[in-house]
Amino acid sequence: MSEAKSQGKHVREPRDDAAYFDALYAQNEDPWNLRTRWYERRKRAIALSMLPRERYEHAFEPGCGIGELTAMLGTRCASVTAWDISTRALAIARERVDAAHVQFERNTVPAHWPQGQFDLIVISELAYYLSGTQQRTLAQLIARGLAPQGTLLACHWRHPIDDAKTSALEAHRTLSDVSGLISVARYDDDDMVIDVWSNDGRSVATMA
């Protein structure tokens, strides 16, 4: 799901409103300046720098939007599975990321979940639009779908958001508590919170 911003405030329609997003992307391929805004580019750089491993085999990114973060994940991962609800956003993302090892699909979580295990799962600007029950279901799916040495990265905007069901901090707390994963890194400022968890809890320096 793509994040929306208006004068510094994130705004998003209900996450199941595919027609809304398709129409929005048809008018403007980057309606929230995800490609050009310094905040967005800095956020992605910080998030990717916090990953404890240099390379991953298979990443899963639900809510990929137009694929700006997906493109960066593609440079660190042998394969990437990226989902979004908007057909138009996915078409833009496919043009943005023309790579055989990156696969885009129209789908949503937690109603659906891909088969197999992933050694990297990325939840960006998505979890606080889920209800508490949906967040708990998502965390359970992550716990089952994460490989034994896998990493979970979550990144969310901290300011008030229209239609959000919880705050960023509440969403991250649920992901942490329900998944049972070990915290290995956190970045927290006035605008965003980024958390990294793993199954084994090893630091970067202690990894082979």
Secondary structure, DSSP 8 states (H G I E B T S, - for coil): ----EETTEEB---TT-HHHHHHHHHH-SSTT-TTT-HHHHHHHHHHHHT-S-S-EEEEEEES-TTSHHHHHHHTTEEEEEEEES-HHHHHHHHHH---TTEEEEE--TTT---SS-EEEEEEES-GGGS-HHHHHHHHHHHHHHEEEEEEEEEEEE-S--BT-SS-HHHHHHHHHHHH--EEEEEEE-SSEEEEEEESS---TTT--
